[in-house]
Amino acid sequence: MLNLQKLFIDVFDPQPGETAAILVDLPHGELRDTRAWSDRRAMAERWHAALSEFGAERHFYVLPLVSFEATGMNNGQLPATATQDGGEIVFEQIGARATLLLALTEFSASAPLIGWSKKFPQLRAASMPRVAPEMESTALAADYAQVARSCERLRARLAGAHSAEIEFSSGDEFVFDFRFREAEVDDGRLHRDAPPPRLINLPSGEAYTAAYEGERKVPSLTSGILPVWSGNEMVRLRVTKNRVEEIVGDTVASRNLRDFLFLDPARCNVAELGLGCNPRARVWGNVLEDEKAGPHIALGRSEHLGGVTGPDSFQDALNVWHEDFVYARGSPIQIKHLALVDSTGKREPLFVDGSYMSDLEVGI
């Protein structure tokens, strides 16, 4: 069984005088409850009890559990109000008061919580969308000192490159342009002195960069065919200048994804290249853990990662969205080769046949 107190120390190291909070989202209306969602809320209550017990020992305060109506969209904007101790509160009051926040939610709140961390500089937050109790024996139980070292090795490689050339197991080829962007890490370390952005996913373990989106009037070079797994089948997206311009094919899955993406042009933005590196992560259809097991590419919102596509880029607040598509070993579609390309055109292999190059010592 996972030692929660050790995890709290390794990842957060809460100090005397701090204020911690745990958030959960709730089913409502057409958003029907599921067994996994219910199990997550029970998990949140168990973590809240363990954090409260630890707080009593270390002299930091844990707020009563906070719940809110689910947004229904990954990285959609949070509602204005929430519930605490049976009463309605202004949701942002939690961000203003807390120094440490954990969000065990059905729908990812990572992007709006990064916004909170910018508005409330004392706050640091761990976003845990679709976290499951099973992860307490896999990715959550990783050696986070090792994870941090792996993240830094990958970040350094990304920082020295301008683009990535990718070949997928489907045979499709893709170029990801990250000029003018800074590589970052989500390494599972969120101590009180953590630098911005003061948000991690948990379980953690990735280096990442936002895509260059062409805002400098220099065209983005992100282009090619991006195969994604959607509706239990592969759908190919034709990308030009960092935007999805065509959904190839006429299957039910391709039509559904076409309707979803083209509802709002901002959803067609290529947002992120991530390099997951948690050696305890397994691929089982849960993106929170899957993406820590290898490479992934995201579409949609990007401003929380260093890009320029934010909520104001969408035609309607209800359309705000960010989604990762995972290409790790064990995924339906995998990355066969990934090479980084520097400003001189020199190519450096990074990921070959399901594994990082051995000199990175990543363990995947």
N, C-alpha and C positions, 0 to 999 in steps of 0.2 A: 504493500500500500504506500502511496506517495506521502512523504513527510511534508505536510503543508507548511509547517513552520519553517523548515529548511528552505522550501521554495520561496516563501515570503522574504526570507533573509537574503537568499542568493539573488533574487530578481529585484526586490524593492528596498530592502534594508530600511524599513520604516523607523523613524527616530522619535524619541519622546517629544510630545507636543504636537505631533502631526494629527491630521484628520483624514480618515479613510472612508470611502464609500463604495458600495457594490450596487450595480444597476442590473435590472432584468427588464426585458420587454415582454409584453403580454399579447396573446391572441385576442382578436376582436373582429366583429363583423364577418367579412368573407375570409379573414385570415384565421383558419381553423387550427386548433391545437393538434399537436402530434405527440407521440410517445417521446421522441427525442427532445422536443421542446420542453415538455413537462419534466423530463429527467434533468434537463439543464437548469430549470428553476430550482429543482430540489438540490442540485449540485451547488447552486449559488447560495442557498440557505446554509448548506454544510460549510462552504468556504467562509460565509459571513460569520458563522459561529466560531470557526477556527481563528479567523482574523480578530474577532472580538476578544477571544481568550488570550491571544498573543498580545493584543493591545493592552490588556490589563497587566500583563507581565512587563511590557516595555514602556508603558505609560504614553500610549497614543490613543486617540479616541476614534471609535468606529461608529459612523452614523447609522441609524436604522435603515434597513434595506429599502431601496428606491425602485419603483416599478413605473413603467410608462407604456402607452399603447404603441405596438410595433409599427414601424414606418411602412413595412411591406416592400421595401426596396433597399438593396445593399448600398450603403453610404448616402442614403437620402437624408434630408434635413430632419433633426430631432423635433418633436412637438414642443409647444410652448410650456406645457404643464406636465407634471408627473404626480405620483402618489407616494406618500411616505407616512407611516403610522396611521393609515386610514384616512388621511386628509390630503387635499390637493395643494401642491406647491408650484411655484415658478421654477421650472426645471433648471434654468441657468443658475439659480441660487446654489445648487449643489456644486457646480463648477467654481463658483466664487468662494465657496466655503472649504472645499476639500483640497488637500495637497496630494492625495493618492486616490485613484479611482480605478475600479475594475468593472468592465461591462461584459457580462455573460449573456449574450443576446442571440436571438434567432437571425436577425438581419444586421449586417455589419454597421457599426457606428464609428468606424475609424476616422473617416474624413471629417465629420462634424466635431469629433472629440479633439482632433488636431486644431480645429478652429477654436475650441474652448481653451486649449493649452496656450494658444497665442493671446487670447483675450485675458486669461487668468494665468499670469506667469508662474504662480506658485504651484500650479496643477501639473501632475504627470499622470498619464492614463494608460491602462492596458486594455485593449480591445480584444474580445474573445468570441467573435461571432461563430455560432454553431459548435462551440466547444462541447466535448462529450466526456463523460466519466471515463470512457476507455482510454483517453489520452493521458490519464494519470499514470498509466503504466508504459506509455510510449514517449511521445515528444515532450510532454511536460516533465518527464523524469530524466531528461538529457543532462549531461554535464555542461552547464551554461558557460563555464570558463572556456571549455573547448569550443563551444558554439561561437563565442565571441571572437576567438582567434581565427576560426574559419571565415566568419563574416568579414573580418578585417582583410584577410588575404584576398577575398573576392572583391571587396570594395576597391582595394588598391589596383587590381587588374582593370576594373571598370573605369577607374579614374584616369588611367593612362591610355584609354582608347576613345575613339570617336563614334564607332558603330560596331554592330555585330552582324555577322553573316550566319544564317541559320538554315540548316537542312533538316526537315522533319522526316519521321519514319514513313509518312505518306508519300515522300518524294518531292513535296512542295518546298520551295525556297523562298526566303524572306530576308530582307535587310532592315535592321532596327537602328535608327539614327538617334544618338543621344549627345550630339554636340551641344554646347552651351548649357549643359546640365551638370549637377553635382551628384556623384554616387554617394549613397547613404547606407546605413546598416540598421537592421532590426535584430539585435543580438541578445535579447533577453536580459539586458541590464538596464534597470530604470531606477537607479538610486537618486537620492534627493538632489545631487549635483549634476544630473544628466543634462546634456546640452539639448537645445531644440533640434529637431521636433521631439517634444517630450511625450511621445506615444510609441508603444510597441504593440504588436500582436502577441498573444500568448496562447499556445506555445510559439516560441520565436525561432529565428534562425534564417536570415536571408540578407544578402546585399541587393540593392536595387537602384535603379535610376529611372527617372521620368524620360519620356520620349521628347525629342525636339519637335515642336508642333508648327514651325514655320512662322512664328510671330515676329521674327526679325527681318522679314521680307526676303530672307534667303530660303529657298524652298527646302522643305524637309526631304530627306532621302529615304525615309521609311516607306518601303514598298514591297510588293510581291504577293504571294498567296499565303494567307494565314489560315490553316485548318483548325477548326475548333470543334469540340465535342458538345453537341447541343441536341436535346430531344433523343438521346440514346443513339445518335449517329453522327458521322463526321459531316460538317458543313464547311465549305471553303469560302473565305472572304478575300476578295481582290482589293488590295490596299494601294493607294497612290498618294504620295505627299502626306503620309500619316493619317489618312482618312479612309475608312471603308467606303468604297464607291460601288461595289457590286457584291451581291450574294450569288454565288455560282450554284446552278441547279434549281430544280423545281419539286423537291420533296416536301412533305409536311413540315419537317424540321427546318428546312431552308426558308420556306415561306413564313413560318412563325418567327424565325430570327430576323428575317427581312422586315417584317411588320414591326418588330420590337425596336430594332436599331434605327430604322428610317423614320420612326415616329418623331425623333428629335435628332438633328444633325450632331449634337454634342455627344450622343451615344456612339457615334462612329469614329470618335477620336481614339487613336492608339495611345495609351496612357503610360505604360510601365513595362520594363523588363526586370524581372526578379530572379534571383539565383538562390534558391533554397538550399540550406546546408545543415539541417539538424539531423544527425545520424540516427536518431531514434524515431524519426518521423516515418510513417507508413502511408501508402496510398490506398485509400478505401472509399473514395467518393465524397470525402468531407474536405472542402477547399482549404479550411483553416490549417489542417494538418498536411494535406496533400502538397500544398505550395511550399512547405518547408522541406520537402523531400527532393527538390530539384528545380529546374527552370520553369518559369511561368510568364505569361504575357497578359496584360490587362487592357481593357477598353473603357472609355468613358471619362469620368472625372479624374483630374490629375493634379490639381493645385495643391493638394495635401502632400504630394510627393515631390514638389519642386517644379511642376508643370504650370500651365496657364489656363487650363480648362476647369473652371469652378462652377458653383451653382448658378452664377449669373450668365453662364454660357448656354444654359438650357432654356428652352422656350417656356417651360413650366416647372415649378418647383417639384411637382410630383414626378417629373421625368428624370430627376437627378439620380445618377447611377454610376457604379464602378464595379467591374467584375473581373476576376482572375481566371485565366484558362491555363491549366497545369499540363506540363509536358515531361514530368518526371518518369523515371523507370516505374512501370506498373500502370501508367495512365493509358487510356485507349489510344491516344496519339502521343508520340514521344519525340524529343529532339534527338536526332541521330548525330549531328555535328553542330557545334557552335564555336565560331572563331571570332576573336576581337580584332578590330582593325584600327590602327593608329593613324595619325594625320599624314604619315608618309605612305600609307597603303600597306604597311607591314601587317601580316596576319599572324595571330597567336592562337593556336587551338586552346580552348578552355574546357569543352565538354564533348566527349566522344563515346558513342555507343552506350549511353546511359550513365556515364560516370564522368566526374571531373578529372582533369589531369592529375596524376599521382603526386606531382611536386607541390600541389596546393594543400595536400594533407587534410582534405575536407572530410574524408570518410564516407563519401557517397559515390 
